[in-house]
Amino acid sequence: MREGSLLQNEAVVTHKKQKVKEQFHLFLTKKRLKATLQRNLILDAFVDLDRPTHMDELYLILRSKHSHIGHATVYRALRLFAAAGIAREFSLGDGLTRYELAGHGKRHDYLVCSDCGTVTEFDNSVIEQRQLALARSMGFTVEALKIELRGVCSRCLTQSG
């Protein structure tokens, strides 16, 4: 049962990755831009990461496997992903522009580590329902929800203790 579920999950991820690639290549064609090897490698790494990231983190991930990819190339590719509608740019007020796959819905909740800057997206429907009920009781129509919790991640706590 678990093996079948794992294979099904892999098929969903592969399908999602293929749809993102198709959308990006269609965008490139419309803009008369080339689908370069570097853009494809960056797109693969971005989709495989499947969580919010910033340019420097993605660059370091790519650089470890593809030494020919430069910092500016990653930056330009992320900006292209955003322009193509496959990535969403956002900031958490710490000076870093982060990117995540578009289409993750309007709700964005994050745990942000004050030490290493790692961002972990989370979802809690109980909190969401309470927030929406409170807003409705005050006559407020919610267009988007965002929770940002700042603290120290378990990895940094382990390293410091």
TADAQUI-V98492 format. One record per residue. D_CENTER is the distance of its C-alpha to the mean C-alpha in Angstrom with 1 decimal. Layout:
d_center
D_CENTER
D_CENTER
This chain:
d_center
29.7
26.8
26.9
26.9
24.0
22.0
23.1
22.1
18.6
18.5
19.8
17.2
14.4
16.7
17.3
13.7
13.3
16.6
15.9
13.0
15.4
18.2
16.6
15.8
19.3
20.9
19.4
20.7
24.0
24.4
23.8
26.1
23.7
23.7
21.3
21.8
21.3
19.0
16.7
16.7
16.0
13.1
11.6
12.6
11.0
7.5
8.0
9.8
7.5
5.7
3.9
3.0
5.5
8.5
10.9
13.5
11.6
10.5
14.1
15.7
14.2
15.5
18.6
19.7
20.1
20.8
22.8
23.5
20.1
20.3
18.3
19.1
18.1
14.5
14.5
16.2
14.1
10.8
13.2
14.5
11.3
11.1
14.9
14.7
12.7
10.0
7.3
7.6
8.8
9.7
11.9
13.1
16.5
16.6
16.7
13.3
11.2
7.5
5.0
2.2
4.7
7.7
10.1
8.8
12.0
13.3
13.1
10.6
12.1
11.3
13.4
13.7
16.1
18.7
19.9
17.1
14.2
11.9
9.5
9.7
8.8
12.1
14.3
18.0
20.1
23.2
21.8
20.5
23.9
25.8
23.9
24.6
28.2
28.7
27.5
29.8
32.7
32.4
32.4
28.8
26.6
22.9
20.6
17.3
16.7
14.8
15.8
15.1
17.1
18.0
19.9
20.2
18.3
20.7
20.3
21.5
24.1
25.4
25.6
27.5
29.8
